[in-house]
């Protein structure tokens, strides 16, 4: 546990100064260098909100590490049929692939199930696409536990999962920009790139729920969720969030979901509001009560 909580053994600790430096370089490039109009740049209120959300997310991420670590250790110790050797090169290749695949399915869950989306939508609430937006992290990482759980069961040492996920987060920081166009085709085919991730942040109908990749875009290609960037996306939620209040950004959809559940008269409709996709509504021909007001529809 001491090693897990030691910031000097977390790869994100060493990347943090480079995050700040990259933000400053991108800001300077957008402000003073010649570029076309197809970039969103920075807005100070938006950037300040993103950075604040990122700093505070460290507390929730630490709490997640502590709580999930005990579960992973129990599975690894008592249920795993074998324990893989961490001192081999192939172990680290496999754990990076396993964490990335788990991230893909968790990310897909977070977009397709309203309970997951209520926590994740905060990351998509910015109408800007820049390195500052990468820090606009959610404060509710709890469901990640279930998507990582197969890894200690397969013999991956729990502490290595957090190292691999730290590397995954560092990689993802650098795909949040409009200053990098499409990269050479072999890279675009295998890896998540700024072009692919701009699609993911788009609120355009053809871009919704696409490109869930963390590090490797091959998962999207394999599971049918890949879309190529064909035009500059419109960033943010389909209904603009209209606030910089951190609590509303992080918990506003949870509050609305709770109101929807309370207003539903049938148990199946209550479940639909929680486990259905964002925007789910009861069928009007079967609903026993009045249809919800339009503003109760969650933002996408």
Secondary structure, 3 states (H helix, E strand, C coil): CHHHHCHHHCHHHHHHHHHHHHHHHHHHHHHHCCCCCCCCCCCHHHHHHHHHHHHHHHHHHHHHHHHHHHHHHHHHHHCCCCCCCCCCHHHHHHHHHHHHHHHHHHHHHHHHCHHHHHHHHHHHCCCCCCHHHHCCCCCCCCCHHHHHHHHHHCCCCHHHHHHHHHHHHHHHHCCCCCCCCCCCHHHHHHECCHHHHHHHCECCHHHCCCCCCCCECHHHHHHCCCCCCCCCCCECCCCCCCCCCHHHHHHHHHHHHHHHHHHCCCHHHHHHHHHCCCCCCCCCCCCCCCCCCHHHCCCC
